[in-house]
Amino acid sequence: MSRPVIPKQLQKAKENGIVEVFIKDESVHTVELEKELEEKFGLKDVVVPTSSSLSELINKAIGQAAANYVSKNLKRVKKIGISWGTTLAEFVKEYPFERRAEMKIVPLVGGMGGQYVDIHSNQLAYELAKKMNAACSYLYIPAFIESEELERLVNMNDVKFVLEEGKSVDMALVGIGTPYHDSILKKIGYLTDKDIEEFRRAGAVGGHFIPICRY
């Protein structure tokens, strides 16, 4: 292929989403911070993206960094579990199109009602599977269950199968949000001001939402 043709083909590939450019934006500060976090919490890998103070740009930077990291670390991964949330939605949006037909994407959390459907676990599993050209499962159960129907629901064949799949994923993608600033759980109505105050008194700085049952 001649040299003049290559830039044109690359430009077309970028426009069609086949080729994406990731800028690894590192500084002395971020590298040192990564090392400190690894040592303090005994972590294998830490990536600290550089971003502005605007929340939407922070999410985008995290999404890009996570997409780049995950894409490069799937050598022995056949099954990925994904939770829910705005940061994970940004991760899926930034993930490159790949061919990983052997992969399976599994939702780890039930539905959150009719609001914010675009950040639900099922939706993110579906969107990520499309990007990877992979298969996915669906978890047809509410994230919050406010009755004694929990046991019956989790023992339904379709639900039980997906829950078992979630236990055996090779990689779990989970967001760690904060209940104090722009909390989706509060907007939906799953958290009250009283709940948030209890978190504050307990010293919570963030957390992962998991399915629970309230009787």
C-alpha positions as CSV (number, residue, x, y, z in Angstrom):
1,M,0.0,0.0,0.0
2,S,1.4,3.4,-1.0
3,R,2.2,6.0,1.7
4,P,-0.5,8.5,0.5
5,V,-3.2,5.9,0.9
6,I,-2.3,4.9,4.5
7,P,-3.2,8.2,6.2
8,K,-6.6,8.2,4.3
9,Q,-7.3,4.7,5.5
10,L,-6.3,5.5,9.1
11,Q,-8.6,8.6,9.0
12,K,-11.5,6.5,7.8
13,A,-10.8,3.9,10.5
14,K,-10.8,6.7,13.2
15,E,-14.1,8.1,11.9
16,N,-15.7,4.6,12.0
17,G,-14.4,3.9,15.5
18,I,-12.1,1.1,14.4
19,V,-9.0,3.0,15.4
20,E,-8.9,5.0,18.7
21,V,-6.0,7.0,20.1
22,F,-5.3,6.9,23.8
23,I,-2.9,9.5,25.3
24,K,-1.1,8.1,28.4
25,D,-1.0,11.3,30.4
26,E,1.4,10.8,33.2
27,S,3.2,13.2,35.5
28,V,5.7,12.7,38.4
29,H,2.8,13.3,40.8
30,T,0.5,10.6,39.3
31,V,3.3,8.1,39.1
32,E,4.3,8.7,42.8
33,L,0.6,8.6,43.8
34,E,0.1,5.2,42.1
35,K,3.2,3.8,43.9
36,E,1.9,5.1,47.3
37,L,-1.5,3.6,46.8
38,E,0.0,0.2,45.7
39,E,2.2,0.1,48.8
40,K,-0.5,1.4,51.3
41,F,-3.2,-1.0,50.2
42,G,-1.2,-3.9,48.9
43,L,-2.5,-3.5,45.3
44,K,-1.0,-5.1,42.2
45,D,-1.7,-2.2,39.8
46,V,-2.9,1.3,40.2
47,V,-3.7,3.8,37.4
48,V,-4.2,7.5,38.4
49,P,-5.5,9.5,35.4
50,T,-4.8,13.2,35.0
51,S,-7.9,15.3,34.7
52,S,-9.6,18.6,35.5
53,S,-11.7,19.3,38.5
54,L,-15.0,19.0,36.5
55,S,-16.9,15.8,37.5
56,E,-17.9,14.9,33.9
57,L,-14.3,15.2,32.7
58,I,-13.0,13.2,35.7
59,N,-15.4,10.4,34.8
60,K,-14.3,10.5,31.2
61,A,-10.6,10.4,32.2
62,I,-11.3,7.4,34.5
63,G,-13.3,5.7,31.7
64,Q,-10.5,6.1,29.2
65,A,-7.8,4.9,31.6
66,A,-9.9,1.9,32.7
67,A,-10.8,1.0,29.1
68,N,-7.2,1.1,28.1
69,Y,-6.1,-0.9,31.1
70,V,-8.8,-3.6,30.8
71,S,-8.3,-4.0,27.0
72,K,-4.6,-4.7,27.6
73,N,-5.1,-7.2,30.5
74,L,-7.6,-9.8,29.1
75,K,-5.0,-12.5,28.2
76,R,-6.5,-15.1,30.6
77,V,-9.9,-13.6,31.0
78,K,-13.0,-15.4,29.6
79,K,-15.7,-14.0,31.7
80,I,-16.2,-10.4,32.9
81,G,-18.7,-9.2,35.5
82,I,-19.9,-5.6,35.4
83,S,-21.7,-3.6,38.1
84,W,-23.5,-0.3,37.4
85,G,-23.0,3.4,37.6
86,T,-22.0,6.6,35.7
87,T,-18.2,5.8,35.8
88,L,-18.7,2.3,34.5
89,A,-21.0,3.8,31.8
90,E,-18.2,6.1,30.8
91,F,-15.8,3.1,30.7
92,V,-18.1,1.2,28.3
93,K,-18.4,4.3,26.2
94,E,-14.6,4.6,25.9
95,Y,-13.9,0.9,25.4
96,P,-12.6,0.2,21.9
97,F,-14.3,-2.1,19.4
98,E,-12.7,-5.5,19.5
99,R,-13.3,-9.1,18.4
100,R,-13.5,-11.3,21.5
101,A,-16.1,-13.9,20.6
102,E,-14.8,-16.2,23.4
103,M,-15.7,-13.6,26.0
104,K,-18.9,-13.6,28.2
105,I,-20.2,-10.4,30.0
106,V,-22.2,-11.0,33.2
107,P,-24.2,-8.3,35.1
108,L,-23.4,-8.3,38.8
109,V,-26.3,-6.2,40.1
110,G,-30.1,-6.2,39.6
111,G,-32.2,-3.4,38.1
112,M,-32.7,0.0,39.6
113,G,-36.2,0.7,38.4
114,G,-37.2,2.8,35.4
115,Q,-34.8,5.6,36.0
116,Y,-31.2,6.0,34.7
117,V,-31.6,2.8,32.6
118,D,-28.4,3.7,30.7
119,I,-26.3,3.0,33.7
120,H,-28.0,-0.3,34.8
121,S,-25.8,-3.4,35.0
122,N,-27.8,-5.2,32.3
123,Q,-27.5,-2.3,29.9
124,L,-23.8,-1.9,30.5
125,A,-23.3,-5.7,30.0
126,Y,-25.1,-5.5,26.7
127,E,-23.2,-2.5,25.5
128,L,-19.8,-3.9,26.5
129,A,-20.7,-7.2,24.8
130,K,-21.5,-5.3,21.6
131,K,-18.1,-3.5,21.7
132,M,-16.3,-6.9,22.3
133,N,-18.4,-8.8,19.8
134,A,-19.1,-11.2,22.8
135,A,-22.0,-12.8,24.5
136,C,-23.8,-11.5,27.6
137,S,-26.3,-12.6,30.3
138,Y,-29.1,-10.6,31.8
139,L,-30.1,-10.5,35.5
140,Y,-33.9,-10.1,35.7
141,I,-34.2,-9.1,39.4
142,P,-34.5,-5.8,41.3
143,A,-31.4,-4.5,43.0
144,F,-33.4,-3.7,46.1
145,I,-36.1,-6.2,47.3
146,E,-38.4,-4.9,50.0
147,S,-40.3,-8.1,50.8
148,E,-39.8,-11.7,51.8
149,E,-39.9,-12.8,48.1
150,L,-36.1,-12.8,47.9
151,E,-35.6,-16.5,48.3
152,R,-38.2,-17.3,45.7
153,L,-36.7,-14.8,43.2
154,V,-33.1,-15.9,43.6
155,N,-34.0,-19.5,43.2
156,M,-35.8,-19.0,39.8
157,N,-33.7,-20.9,37.2
158,D,-32.8,-17.9,35.0
159,V,-31.8,-15.7,38.0
160,K,-30.0,-18.5,39.8
161,F,-27.9,-19.3,36.7
162,V,-26.7,-15.7,36.3
163,L,-26.0,-15.3,40.0
164,E,-23.8,-18.4,39.8
165,E,-22.1,-17.0,36.7
166,G,-21.3,-13.9,38.7
167,K,-19.4,-15.9,41.3
168,S,-17.0,-17.3,38.7
169,V,-16.0,-14.2,36.7
170,D,-12.3,-13.8,35.9
171,M,-12.6,-10.0,36.2
172,A,-15.1,-7.8,38.0
173,L,-15.7,-4.2,37.0
174,V,-17.0,-2.3,40.0
175,G,-17.5,1.4,40.6
176,I,-16.7,2.9,44.0
177,G,-19.0,5.9,44.4
178,T,-19.7,8.4,47.1
179,P,-23.1,8.9,48.8
180,Y,-22.3,12.5,49.6
181,H,-22.0,14.2,46.2
182,D,-24.6,13.9,43.5
183,S,-25.6,10.4,44.6
184,I,-27.7,8.5,42.0
185,L,-29.0,6.2,44.8
186,K,-30.3,9.3,46.6
187,K,-31.9,10.6,43.4
188,I,-33.6,7.3,42.8
189,G,-34.8,7.2,46.4
190,Y,-32.8,4.2,47.7
191,L,-30.9,6.4,50.1
192,T,-32.3,9.0,52.5
193,D,-30.6,11.9,54.3
194,K,-30.6,9.8,57.4
195,D,-28.8,6.9,55.7
196,I,-26.2,9.3,54.4
197,E,-25.7,10.9,57.8
198,E,-25.1,7.4,59.3
199,F,-22.5,6.7,56.6
200,R,-20.8,10.0,57.5
201,R,-20.7,9.1,61.2
202,A,-19.3,5.7,60.4
203,G,-16.5,7.3,58.5
204,A,-17.5,5.9,55.1
205,V,-15.8,7.7,52.1
206,G,-17.2,5.5,49.3
207,G,-18.6,2.1,48.7
208,H,-19.9,-0.5,46.3
209,F,-23.6,-1.0,46.0
210,I,-24.7,-4.6,46.4
211,P,-28.1,-6.2,46.3
212,I,-29.7,-6.4,49.8
213,C,-33.1,-7.4,51.2
214,R,-35.2,-5.2,53.5
215,Y,-37.9,-6.9,55.5
